[in-house]
Amino acid sequence: MESVTILAIETSCDETAAAVVRNGREVLSNVIYSQIDLHTLYGGVVPEIASRKHIEKINRVMEQALKEADRELSDLDAVAVTYGPGLVGPLLVGVSAAKAVSFASGLPLIGVHHIEGHISANYIEHKDLEPPFVCLIASGGHSHLVVVRDYGKYEVLGRTRDDAAGEAFDKVARAIGLGYPGGPKIDKVAKEGNPDAIAFPRAKVGDSDYDFSFSGLKSAVLNYLNSCEMKGIPICRADVAASFQKAVVDVLTEHSMAAVERCGLRKFAIAGGVASNSALRQALEKACEEREIAFYRPTPLLCTDNAAMIGAAAYYEYVQGVRHGLDLNAVPGLKLGE
């Protein structure tokens, strides 16, 4: 097949991103404008502010991606965009921009599932990786255990019943005064603490071996902090961070390995923002090594929201003949496989 070059756009949360990707694995450019400093002031993402910033930056980010890739629109084969899941306002900015580019240039339009994008980040990092494999997607909005049967074909084994792993990190970080974003800050502080200092619970979801629940763990941390405050016991932030992080990592690792064993697959990948957590990466690497399972993980830059991963996912949609019309809309609650 001839070479396929795609302009990809990602605006599902607070990163305005555009990338040019060739054949799903070769990144010609990957431009990310992060709003993190802006939302830190509010202790989390404010959707209305995120939407306005996306509107301000989207054209510049797309132009920069084309410039860095040394490509014109006429050199491309398609334009791709995240259309869900995510925050509806931010998603609409990206979808509108992609539709405008498609209409003006005549390029086919491909809507991409955000979680599928995260999974596909592994194709960029590991050129030899092919389905089938098991993938854990852990981010601010999602905690999924998925069997990747083939390109674009997924079987969801488990998902979070309440808070996503990244959401729990953000809430606990706020409670112990670390601020936003919680994941990287807890990861850093936890290195100075004792992960066995406090016995936080590991939630089991009764009717599923693979579903996750982190709201009970978050509540246990808040109860511990309140109890210490009431009794006048000094709180060691590093110990709280390390113990909480270990509780999350233990559950993610245990469920992931159970899924790999059940499926009989010898390949396991991780994706999403929480996949850049150093304790999680180490625990999963060790668990895979012990079981002689090949372990795949993207670099931290490709774990966070970016457009290169959307371009990777879009390539496999493109070759399978997937095209969307100009009636494509943002679907904030889009389920994987829809």
C-alpha positions as CSV (number, residue, x, y, z in Angstrom):
1,M,0.0,0.0,0.0
2,E,1.1,3.6,-0.7
3,S,2.3,5.8,2.2
4,V,-0.6,7.4,4.2
5,T,0.0,10.7,5.9
6,I,-2.5,12.1,8.3
7,L,-3.0,15.4,10.2
8,A,-4.4,14.5,13.6
9,I,-6.1,16.8,16.2
10,E,-6.6,16.2,19.9
11,T,-8.5,18.6,22.2
12,S,-10.5,16.2,24.6
13,C,-9.3,17.9,27.8
14,D,-6.7,20.7,28.4
15,E,-4.1,20.0,25.8
16,T,-4.4,21.6,22.3
17,A,-2.5,19.2,20.1
18,A,-1.9,18.5,16.4
19,A,0.5,16.0,14.7
20,V,1.4,14.7,11.3
21,V,1.8,10.9,11.3
22,R,2.8,8.6,8.5
23,N,1.6,5.0,8.2
24,G,0.5,4.9,11.8
25,R,4.0,4.6,13.3
26,E,6.2,7.4,12.1
27,V,5.7,10.8,13.7
28,L,6.7,13.7,11.5
29,S,5.6,16.3,14.0
30,N,3.8,16.3,17.4
31,V,2.9,19.8,18.8
32,I,1.2,20.1,22.2
33,Y,0.1,23.3,23.8
34,S,-0.5,22.5,27.5
35,Q,-2.9,24.6,29.6
36,I,-1.6,23.0,32.9
37,D,-0.3,26.3,34.4
38,L,-3.7,27.9,33.8
39,H,-5.7,25.2,35.4
40,T,-3.3,24.8,38.4
41,L,-4.7,28.1,39.7
42,Y,-8.1,26.4,40.0
43,G,-6.9,23.1,41.3
44,G,-8.2,21.2,38.2
45,V,-9.5,21.6,34.7
46,V,-12.2,24.3,34.2
47,P,-14.0,23.2,31.0
48,E,-15.1,26.7,29.9
49,I,-11.6,28.1,30.2
50,A,-10.2,25.0,28.4
51,S,-12.6,25.5,25.5
52,R,-11.7,29.2,25.1
53,K,-7.9,28.4,25.1
54,H,-8.5,25.6,22.5
55,I,-10.2,28.2,20.3
56,E,-7.3,30.6,20.7
57,K,-4.6,28.0,20.0
58,I,-6.0,25.4,17.6
59,N,-5.1,27.1,14.3
60,R,-1.6,28.0,15.5
61,V,-1.0,24.4,16.7
62,M,-2.2,22.9,13.4
63,E,0.0,25.3,11.4
64,Q,3.0,24.5,13.6
65,A,2.5,20.7,13.1
66,L,2.4,21.1,9.3
67,K,5.4,23.4,9.4
68,E,7.5,21.0,11.5
69,A,6.5,18.1,9.3
70,D,7.4,20.2,6.2
71,R,4.0,19.3,4.7
72,E,1.1,21.2,3.1
73,L,-2.5,20.1,3.3
74,S,-2.2,19.0,-0.3
75,D,0.5,16.5,0.8
76,L,-1.9,14.7,3.2
77,D,-4.3,11.8,2.8
78,A,-6.7,12.5,5.6
79,V,-7.5,14.6,8.7
80,A,-8.3,12.9,12.0
81,V,-9.7,14.1,15.3
82,T,-10.7,12.9,18.7
83,Y,-14.5,13.0,18.9
84,G,-15.0,11.4,22.3
85,P,-14.9,10.6,25.1
86,G,-13.9,13.8,26.9
87,L,-15.2,17.3,27.9
88,V,-17.8,18.4,25.4
89,G,-16.6,22.0,24.9
90,P,-13.0,21.1,24.3
91,L,-14.0,18.2,22.0
92,L,-16.2,20.5,19.9
93,V,-13.3,22.8,19.2
94,G,-11.2,20.0,17.8
95,V,-14.1,18.4,15.8
96,S,-15.1,21.8,14.3
97,A,-11.5,22.5,13.3
98,A,-11.1,19.1,11.7
99,K,-14.4,19.5,9.8
100,A,-13.3,22.9,8.6
101,V,-10.0,21.5,7.3
102,S,-11.7,18.6,5.7
103,F,-14.3,20.8,4.0
104,A,-11.8,23.3,2.7
105,S,-9.2,20.8,1.5
106,G,-11.4,17.9,0.4
107,L,-9.5,15.5,2.7
108,P,-11.4,12.6,4.1
109,L,-12.4,13.0,7.8
110,I,-11.8,10.3,10.4
111,G,-13.2,10.5,14.0
112,V,-11.0,8.7,16.5
113,H,-11.9,7.3,20.0
114,H,-9.7,8.9,22.6
115,I,-8.9,5.6,24.4
116,E,-8.1,3.9,21.1
117,G,-5.6,6.7,20.6
118,H,-4.0,6.0,24.0
119,I,-3.7,2.3,23.1
120,S,-2.2,3.2,19.7
121,A,0.6,5.3,21.3
122,N,2.3,1.9,21.8
123,Y,2.5,1.4,18.0
124,I,4.6,4.6,17.7
125,E,6.9,3.6,20.5
126,H,7.2,-0.1,19.6
127,K,7.3,-0.5,15.8
128,D,7.2,-4.3,16.2
129,L,4.0,-4.5,18.4
130,E,1.0,-6.1,16.7
131,P,-2.3,-7.3,18.1
132,P,-3.5,-9.3,19.9
133,F,-2.4,-8.1,23.3
134,V,-3.8,-6.9,26.7
135,C,-3.7,-3.2,27.5
136,L,-4.3,-1.2,30.7
137,I,-5.4,2.3,30.0
138,A,-5.1,4.4,33.2
139,S,-5.7,8.2,33.0
140,G,-7.5,11.1,34.6
141,G,-10.8,10.1,33.1
142,H,-10.4,6.4,32.4
143,S,-9.3,3.1,33.9
144,H,-9.8,0.3,31.4
145,L,-8.5,-3.3,30.9
146,V,-8.8,-4.1,27.3
147,V,-8.0,-7.1,25.0
148,V,-6.8,-5.6,21.7
149,R,-8.0,-8.4,19.4
150,D,-7.0,-6.6,16.2
151,Y,-6.6,-3.0,14.9
152,G,-9.9,-1.3,15.9
153,K,-11.3,-4.5,17.6
154,Y,-11.5,-4.3,21.4
155,E,-12.9,-6.4,24.2
156,V,-13.3,-4.5,27.4
157,L,-12.6,-6.8,30.3
158,G,-12.9,-4.3,33.1
159,R,-13.4,-0.6,33.8
160,T,-13.7,1.7,36.8
161,R,-17.0,1.7,38.6
162,D,-16.4,5.2,40.0
163,D,-13.3,7.4,40.1
164,A,-10.6,6.7,37.5
165,A,-7.1,6.2,38.8
166,G,-5.9,9.6,37.7
167,E,-8.9,11.3,39.3
168,A,-8.1,9.6,42.6
169,F,-4.5,10.8,42.3
170,D,-5.7,14.4,41.8
171,K,-8.2,14.3,44.7
172,V,-5.7,12.8,47.1
173,A,-3.0,15.3,46.0
174,R,-5.4,18.2,46.7
175,A,-6.2,16.7,50.1
176,I,-2.6,16.5,51.2
177,G,-1.8,20.0,49.9
178,L,0.2,19.1,46.8
179,G,-2.1,20.8,44.3
180,Y,-2.8,20.0,40.6
181,P,-1.8,18.0,38.6
182,G,-1.9,15.2,41.3
183,G,-0.2,12.3,39.5
184,P,3.3,13.7,38.9
185,K,3.3,15.4,42.3
186,I,2.3,12.3,44.3
187,D,4.8,10.2,42.2
188,K,7.6,12.6,43.2
189,V,6.7,13.0,46.9
190,A,6.1,9.2,47.3
191,K,9.7,8.5,46.6
192,E,10.6,10.1,50.0
193,G,7.9,8.1,51.9
194,N,7.3,4.6,53.2
195,P,4.7,2.7,51.1
196,D,3.9,0.4,54.0
197,A,3.4,3.1,56.5
198,I,-0.4,3.2,56.3
199,A,-2.7,0.2,55.4
200,F,-5.1,1.7,52.9
201,P,-7.7,-0.7,51.4
202,R,-7.5,-2.5,48.0
203,A,-11.0,-2.5,46.7
204,K,-12.5,-5.7,45.2
205,V,-15.6,-5.4,43.0
206,G,-17.7,-8.4,43.9
207,D,-19.0,-9.4,40.6
208,S,-15.9,-8.7,38.5
209,D,-12.3,-9.7,38.7
210,Y,-11.3,-6.9,36.4
211,D,-13.3,-3.8,37.3
212,F,-11.8,-1.1,39.4
213,S,-13.1,1.1,42.2
214,F,-11.0,3.9,43.7
215,S,-13.6,6.0,45.5
216,G,-13.3,3.9,48.7
217,L,-9.5,4.3,48.7
218,K,-9.9,8.0,48.2
219,S,-12.4,8.1,51.2
220,A,-10.0,6.1,53.3
221,V,-7.2,8.6,52.7
222,L,-9.5,11.5,53.6
223,N,-10.7,9.7,56.8
224,Y,-7.1,9.1,57.8
225,L,-6.2,12.8,57.3
226,N,-9.3,13.9,59.3
227,S,-8.6,11.4,62.1
228,C,-5.0,12.6,62.4
229,E,-6.1,16.2,62.5
230,M,-8.7,15.5,65.2
231,K,-6.3,13.6,67.3
232,G,-3.4,16.1,66.8
233,I,-1.2,13.5,65.1
234,P,1.3,14.9,62.7
235,I,0.8,13.9,59.1
236,C,3.7,12.7,57.0
237,R,2.7,13.7,53.4
238,A,5.3,11.5,51.9
239,D,4.1,8.4,53.8
240,V,0.4,9.2,52.8
241,A,1.4,9.7,49.2
242,A,3.5,6.5,49.1
243,S,0.9,4.3,50.8
244,F,-1.9,5.6,48.6
245,Q,0.2,5.1,45.5
246,K,1.0,1.6,46.5
247,A,-2.6,0.8,47.0
248,V,-3.5,2.0,43.5
249,V,-0.5,0.3,41.9
250,D,-1.2,-3.0,43.7
251,V,-4.8,-3.2,42.3
252,L,-3.9,-2.1,38.8
253,T,-1.0,-4.7,38.7
254,E,-3.1,-7.5,40.2
255,H,-6.0,-7.0,37.8
256,S,-3.8,-6.6,34.8
257,M,-1.9,-9.8,35.5
258,A,-5.1,-11.7,36.1
259,A,-6.4,-10.5,32.7
260,V,-3.2,-11.6,30.9
261,E,-3.3,-15.0,32.5
262,R,-6.9,-15.5,31.6
263,C,-6.5,-14.5,28.0
264,G,-3.4,-16.6,27.5
265,L,-1.6,-13.7,25.7
266,R,2.1,-13.1,26.2
267,K,2.0,-9.4,25.4
268,F,0.9,-6.6,27.8
269,A,0.9,-2.8,27.2
270,I,0.0,0.2,29.3
271,A,-1.3,3.6,28.1
272,G,-2.7,6.9,29.4
273,G,-1.4,9.6,31.8
274,V,-1.1,7.3,34.9
275,A,1.0,4.9,32.8
276,S,3.9,7.4,33.2
277,N,3.8,6.8,37.0
278,S,7.2,5.4,37.9
279,A,5.9,3.0,40.6
280,L,3.3,1.6,38.3
281,R,5.8,1.1,35.5
282,Q,8.3,-0.7,37.8
283,A,5.6,-2.9,39.4
284,L,4.2,-4.0,36.0
285,E,7.7,-4.5,34.5
286,K,8.6,-6.8,37.4
287,A,5.3,-8.7,37.2
288,C,5.6,-9.2,33.5
289,E,9.3,-10.3,33.9
290,E,8.3,-12.9,36.5
291,R,5.7,-14.4,34.1
292,E,7.8,-14.0,31.0
293,I,5.4,-11.7,29.3
294,A,6.6,-9.0,26.9
295,F,5.9,-5.5,28.4
296,Y,5.2,-2.5,26.3
297,R,5.0,1.1,27.5
298,P,5.1,4.5,25.7
299,T,7.5,7.2,26.8
300,P,5.8,9.6,29.3
301,L,5.2,12.2,26.5
302,L,3.1,9.7,24.6
303,C,1.2,8.7,27.7
304,T,-0.2,12.2,28.2
305,D,-2.9,13.5,25.7
306,N,-1.2,14.1,22.3
307,A,-2.2,14.1,18.7
308,A,0.4,11.6,17.5
309,M,-1.5,8.8,19.1
310,I,-4.7,9.9,17.4
311,G,-2.8,9.9,14.1
312,A,-1.6,6.3,14.8
313,A,-5.2,5.1,15.6
314,A,-6.6,7.0,12.5
315,Y,-4.2,5.2,10.1
316,Y,-5.7,1.8,11.0
317,E,-9.2,3.3,10.6
318,Y,-8.2,4.8,7.3
319,V,-6.9,1.5,5.8
320,Q,-10.1,-0.2,6.9
321,G,-12.2,2.3,5.0
322,V,-13.6,4.2,7.9
323,R,-14.7,7.8,6.9
324,H,-16.9,10.3,8.7
325,G,-19.2,12.9,7.3
326,L,-19.3,16.6,8.1
327,D,-22.1,15.8,10.5
328,L,-19.5,14.2,12.9
329,N,-20.3,15.5,16.4
330,A,-18.5,15.4,19.8
331,V,-19.7,12.4,21.9
332,P,-18.4,13.1,25.5
333,G,-19.5,9.7,26.9
334,L,-18.4,7.6,23.9
335,K,-17.8,4.0,24.9
336,L,-14.9,1.9,23.4
337,G,-16.1,-0.2,20.5
338,E,-18.9,2.2,19.5
